[in-house]
Structure formats: structure tokens, C-alpha cells
Amino acid sequence: MTRKNFVLDTNVLLHDPRSIYSFDDNVVIVPIYVIEELDTFKKDMSELGRNARMVARYLDSFRTEGSLGEGVTLPNGGILKVSFAEHDLPKSMADGQLMDNRILAVAIEAKKRDNNVPTFFITKDTNLRIRADALGLVAQDYEPERVEISDLYSGFTEITVAADAVDAMYRPNAEVAVDNMEQLFPNQFVLLKDASNPSHTAMGRLNHEKRKIVPLLRTGKEGIWGVRPRNMEQSYVLDLLLNDDIKLVTIVGKAGTGKTLLAIASGLQKVTEEAAYQKLLVSRPIFPLGRDIGYLPGDVEQKLNPWMQPIFDNVEFLLNLSRADKKAGRGYHELMDLGIIEIEPLTYIRGRSIPNQYIIVDEAQNLTPHEVKTIITRVGDNTKIVLTGDPYQIDNPYVDSTNNGLVHVVNRFKNEKIAGHITMNKGERSALAELATNLL
């Protein structure tokens, strides 16, 4: 079988340093100009800088096995080459994005040199794919585990059953068996509907150990820190958030569905009321940090406040402070001073081991699969981690709605009994916010 050529753009390696191992036993070509671009990132303290340094270490380790110019064998049987272009692109493309043009030239030469070998140019840059296509190259996005949002696992389903099965769900210690349970995922939620009366329903969750549908956890009239579920999806979410046996929870939903508020309320309930965890740790990625933060006044905490403010707002909403309380200086700082809650950017989580904590990572759609792996592997004994986000609101230029870290985790963990997921669609912030989300 003929080997194929895959020419990688810089953004592919910055997105996934291990992408050179992702093309089976084919030929992976890294243009030398990509190495030059990676060199400009190597001193960054961001994830991009770490990825650039990792790629450099990978390539340097292969030098001991032979000439990168001639090609060295990868562990999966493929060939890795570092190539340069001997000829330039057409004069009409000589100006402008010179480095991109040189990278394209490497792909064109690889195609001409191995005329009988399929050659693919791999880049996450949409405009560069268009330019490559105009030059006669086969250009593709790097998407090892692409998952369309419309195909994303929702976490719940509906099953039509007999009336007595619905009634049984309301009895103490209820456990109900339904047909085709082997098709359900662990901790998947089920809305049981009476076949003779569709309005007669009961909500439940698949207990993986018992292979039965069990009722949701009851939150009571007071709710969780004053928050009660307003719809079915929020009821499902609270069941996952309050279940200590489920160590990883992913929540995907558009703005206003209550993702962050429910997660923080549940975390505070578990830490303060039930003492199941020592501390609530809330974090989110800070993307404009390297570019914008230096221009803001104050120390590091004051510089980070604009990006952490949505977390502060949710905590103060749960505290239900009066105007007089706020004037007196009361707020989220009280919980921080007591050691109940810790709010910090993801940058500071790397390298830590975090036991006995309830961790919430907000805006997780901005994380790459590699970053989310780094975060989840920080989890220690008796720690629960919650990832929330909206795949349609992404600020990271190196991921999109189909290959970000949040969607990656949902897809990988849906068969695991210690994980649970819900996709939320119904907004509850306000009628105007819901209308704007749907219309604009």
C-alpha cells in the first residue's frame, strides 16, 4: 500500500504537539519554516509556548535516530521529515504572508516530487486551506476526533413504558428495569413516559452497577443554596453535581442555561453544608492574559478581576446580599478569607495535585484536548471536577466547536461509570436573553 504525504502547518503542532504520531504509517513532513515559527513561541509561558517547546523536544529526540532531512522512522511505522522549499510560489503570492507561502511551497514540492503519492496539506487555518486549494493542493483540517455539535451525546433520552413503571419511580428505593437498557450509557438520564398518557412521566438515571433506572436526588423545597431547578435539564444537572460517586461532570449549554450558577451552588452545598470536600476551587482559562493584562492597573489579582468577574457575580448572587451588605463591604471575599472557596485562573493549576476539592472549570470550550487532559490529571483522591462551557462561544483561535477539549471529554468519557454529561438547551436567565440567544 502506497504511503501518503502529510505536510503539517504550524498551528497543527501548536494545537496538538503529538500530531506527528497521528498519521499511521505515512510520511509526515514538517516544513523548516514551521520550526522557525515555533521558535517565536518557545519563550511564552502560555499553553502555546509549552506546546512549541514540546514539539522541539520531540524533533530533537529523533535526531539521534537519523537525518530528519532524509527521514526517520516513527514508533507507529511512519516517516518523519523536516523539509524546505527549493522554489518559491507564483510571483502573485510573493508578498504578504511570506512564511505561509514558504510552508505552502514545501507542500507543492512534496506533491511534485512524489507525483504518484497522495499529498495532503494539514492546517487549522481556514484561509490557508482556501489558498492551498487554489494552488492545487488537497487541504484538510486537523481533526483527529471531530464531533459535530448536532451529534454530541446529550446525556438524556426518552423511553415509553407502561403506567406502572412510571408509578414505581415515585416509590421509596425505586429501581425500574426498561427494555434495551444495554443501549444506554452509564449515568444517562431517562424520561419515562406512560404509553397511554404521555403527560404521566418520571425522571430517572441509569445506575450502572444495578443496571436499573433510579430516581433523581431530591433537592427539597429550599433547593441548593436557594437555587431550585427550573426545568428538566437543570434537574438532571443537579443530580450529577450532587452525586459524590460521579467524579467527572461535563455540562454543555448556551448562555443563560444555568451551567455555572448550578455548578457553584452545588459546590458550595457540598463544601459548606455537607462537608464532603475541603474547598471549592473555581477556575477558567484566561485568553487575553498575555496580550492585554499588562496594560491593566494593579497587582495580579486586580488584573485578573475582569476575567474572573462572572464567577464573582454568581457567588454574590448565591450569597443573596442586600444593598446594605454590599455597602458594608460584604461579598465573595468572605468565603475566600474563610478558605471555603478559591478562585483562580487555570494557569496556576498546572503541576498541582488537588485532593479533597470540588473543582469547577468554567468556559472549558476554550481548552484544547491536551490542556483538558493536563487539568483532569491534576485531580487527587476524593476530588470531583466539573467542566462547563458553550462550544459556540470560543475565543481560542486553535480550537473550534467540533474539536475543543470540552467536546473531546464528553465523547471520551460517555462510557465511563464515574462520569456524567448533560447538554442544556433551555435558557432561564430571562425571556429577553433567551430570545436574543435564539434570534441573534
N, C-alpha and C positions, 0 to 999 in steps of 0.2 A: 504494500500500500504506500503511495507517494506521500511524503511528508509535506505539510503546508508551512508557509512562512507567515509569522505574525509579527508585525512591526509595532512596537508599543510607543505611545506618546507619553510625555512627562506626567500628565495628570493621572494616567492609569497607575503608575508606580506610586504617586503621592496618595492616591485613593487606597491602594492595596499593595504594600511592599512585597507581598508574596505572590503577586500576579504572575511573576515569571514562571511559577510552578503550575499555572492553571491551564496550560495548553497541551496537556498529554505529552505524547512523544513527538511533537512537531518542533519546528525551528522557531525560536523566539529571538527576535532581533531588537536590540536596544540601540538606537542611534546615539553616536557620541555626543551629539548636541543635547540630547536628553540628560546626559551626565552633567553637562555644563549648566543646564537649567536647575538640576537638582542641587548643584553646588551652591546656588544662590539661596537655597532654603536651609542648608545644613546647620547654620548657627541659630535658627529660630527655635524658641522654646515651646512652640506650638506643636500640635499633632503632625502638621506638615513637616516641621523640622525633624521630628523624631522619625517619621517615615522616610525622609530623604537620607538620614544617617543609616537607617536600617538597610535601605537599598544599596548604599555604598558598601556596607559590611558584607552583604550577600555577594556582590560583584567581586569584591576584593578576595573573598574566600575561594572563589572559583579560579582566580589567577594561578593558584598553586597546582591546579589540575590541568593546565594547558594554556594556550593562547586564546584570549577572548576574541581576538580578531579573526582567528580561524574557526573558533567554536569549541566549546567544552560541553561535556555530557552532563545533563541534569539528572537528579535522582530518579525522576519519572521516565527516563529514557529519551527525553527531548534534547535539543541542542540549543545552547545559549551563545549568541554572538553579539559583539559590540561593533557597529559598522559606521562608516562615514560616507558622505556623498562625494563622488568624483566630478559630478556635473551639477550645474545649477538648474533651477526650474526655468520655465519660459520667462523672457525679459519682462513681460507684462506683470509678473509676480515677484520681481526682484526687489521691489521696495516694500515698505510696511513691516509686516510681522516676519522679519528675516529668519528668526530661529524656527518658527513654524514651517517656513518654506524649506529650510535645510532638512528638517525632520521628514517632510513630505518627499524631498528629493531622495532620501535613503529608501523610502518605501517604493518609489518609482524605479530606482536602480535594482532593488531586490526583485521586482516583478520582471524587469527586462533581462536580468542576469539568469534567472531561473524561469524562463518563459513557459515551461510546461508544468510549473509548480504553482498551485493556487496561492496568491499572496493577499493578506488581509491587513489593513491599517486599523489599529485599535486605538480609539481615543474617546474621551468623555466630553470633548469639546464639540458641540453641535455644529458651529460654523466651520470648524476644521473638517468635519465629516463631509459637509457640503462641498468644500473646496477640493477635498480628496476625490470625491465622486466626479467632479467636473474634470479632473485630471486622469480619469480612467481607472482609479483605484477602487477596490472593494473596501469600503469603510464601515466599521461596526463600533457600536458602543461596547464598553467592558461591563458585562452584566452576568457574572457567574451564577447568581441566584435571583434573577429578576422576578418580582411578584407584582402583577398589576393590582392596583388598589381594589378594583372591582372583584378580583378573585381572592382577595385576602380573607383568611379564616376569620369569621365573625365572632366565634365563641359561643353562639347560641343557635337553636333551631326550634321548630315546632313539630309536635307529633300528635296525631289524632288517636285517642284512646277511648275506651268505654267509660261511662259515667262513674262507675265505682272506683276506677283507677284515679280519677280526679279527686273524688271524695276521700280516698285513702291518704292523699298527700296532706290533708288537714288534721290527721290524727297524730297523737304523740308518737315519737320514734318511727315516723313513717318511712317505709322503703318500698318502692314500686319498681317492678320489672316491666319493661316495654319491649316490643318487637324490634329486631335489628339493632340492639344495643352495641353490638360489636362494631358498628359503623360510627359510633360516637367517639369523640376524643376524650381523654381524661379531663375532668372538671368542666366539660362542656355543659352549658345551661340548656334546659329544655322547657318549653311552654307546652304543657299537656292540655289538649283541647278535647272537650266532650264531643264525640261524634254526632250525638243527637241534639246538642245545644252548644254551638261554638262560643257563646259568651260565658259558658261554665268552664273555667280554666284554673290551672295551678302551675306555679313556677317551681322548678327544681333544678338540681345539678347532679351530674353523673358522679357517683362515688366510685373511683377506680378500683378500690380494694374490694368493695362489696358487689360491684357490677350492678348497682341499683341506683334509681333516681331518688335523691333525698331532698327534703325541703331546704329552703334558704335559711340562713341565720336570721333570727328576729332582731330588729333594732329597737323595738319598743316605741312608745308614743313620743318619748323625749328625743329619739334619734341619736345620732353620734355627734357630740359637741354641738347640739342644737340643729344639726342638719339631718333631714329626712329625705329618703329617695322620692323623687317626683315622677318617675316613670319606671318602666320595666328594666331598661338598660342600667339605670342607676341602682336598682335593687340588685342586679347581677354583680355590678362593680363592687358594691359594699360587701357582698358575700365573699368575694375574692379577697378584698382588702382586710377583712376581719378574721379570715381563716388562717391560723398560725401554721397549718400543715402545708399551705401553698406558699413557697418561698420566693417565687418569681411571678409578678403580675405585670402584664402589659395592657395598656389602655390606649386605644387609638380613637380619636374623635375630633370633630371640628370645633372651632371656637365656641364657647358657651355651653358645652355639654356637661360641664361639671367635673372634668377629669382631675384637675389639680386640687380643687376645693375638697372633693370627696377623699382624695388620697391624703391630704394634710389632716383632715378631720379624723380619718381612721388612724393615722399615725399618732396623733395626739391622744386619741382614745386608748390605744394600745400602750402608750408610754406613761400617761398620767393616771388613767383610771384603772387599767388592768395590770400595770407594771410588768408587761410581758417583754418589754425591751427597755434598755437603759436610756436611750436617747433617740430623738427623731432627727435624722440628717436629711436636709433638703438641698438639692443642687441642680444646676442647669449649666449647659455649655455657654461660654461667653465668646461669641464670634468676633465682634468688633474690638475685642480686647487689645490686640497688638496694634491696631491701626488708630483707634480713637481714644483709648483710655488715658494715654499720656497727656492729652490736652485738657482733661478734666481736673478741676482743683481738688485739693485734699489728699489724704492718705489712701492706701489701697482700698480700705473698707468704703470710704466715701466715693472713690472712683467706681467701685463695683455696684453701688446702690442703684443706678439707673437700670441695670440688667437684672438685679435681684428684686426690684420693686414689686413685680407681680406676685412673688412669693410672700413678701411682707404684707401686701394688700389682703391676700387670702387669710393669713394668720390673724390679722387685726379684725377681719370680718368675723372669724370664728370666736374671737375674744369678746365680740359684741360690746365694744367700749362705747360709752356715751360721749357726747361732746365735751362734757366737763372732765371726763377721764383723759381724753386726748389733750386737753389744755393743761392738765396736770402732769403731762409727760409720760402717761402710761402707754404701753404698746408692746410690740413683739419683742423688744429688748428685755422685758421682764422674763420671758420664757428662756431667752438666750442666757441671761445672767444666772438663772437657776440651773442651767445645764440641761434643760428639757429638750431644747431644740437647737440645732446648729445649721446655719445657712451659709453655704459657701460654693464657689464655682468648682466645676469638675477638675480644673487644673490641679487643685490641691489634693484630690483623691488618689491620683496615681501613686503607686508604691505603697499605699497603706494596706493594712489588714484590719477589717472593720467587723468585729464581733458584737453580738447583742444589740444591734441597732435596727431601726426601721428606716430604710433609705428610700427616698423619692428622687428620681431623676426626671425633671421636667424638660420639655422640649427635646425629647430624645430622638426626634426625627432628624435632628441636625448632626447626629453622630454617624460615623462610618461603622461598618461591621467590625472592623478591627478595634475601634475605640470602645464600642459597647462590650466587646469581649474583655478588654482590659478592665472595664468598670465592674462587670459581673464577677470577674475572678478576684476582686477585692473582698468579696463577701466572706465573712467568717462564720463561726458557729452561731446558731440562733439569730441570724440576721435575715430580714425579709427585704427584698428590693422591688420597687415599683417603678416601671418606666411608662411615662405618659407622653403623648405628642400627637401632632396633626401632620401627616405626610404631605399635605397640600401646602403647608407653610414652612418652606425650607430656606434657610439662609446660607447654608453651606454650599459653595459652588461645586464641590466634588461629589455630592450625592444628589439623588432625585427621589421622587415619590416611590419608585419601584425597587431601589437598592440601598436605602438608608438602613442604619443599624436597628431602628425600632422594628421595621418590617422584617428584617433579617431574623431577629429574635422570635417574633411571632411565628414565623414559618418553621424555624428550627425546633422550638420548644412545644409545639402544639400536641405532640405525642407523649410529653413527659408528665408524670403524675404530680410533680411538685410545682408545676407551672399552670397558670390560667390566663385567659385573654378575653377581652370584650372590645368590640368595635361599637362606638357610640355614635348615633346619628341624630338624635333629638336634642335640640338646643333648649336650655332652660334659663339662660341669662336674662332675656327679656324678649317680648314679642318683636321689637324693632331689631334686636341683634340677630334673632333667628331669621327674620325676613331678609336682612342685609346679607347674611351668610348664603342664603339660597339664591338671591337675585343678583348680587354684585359679583 
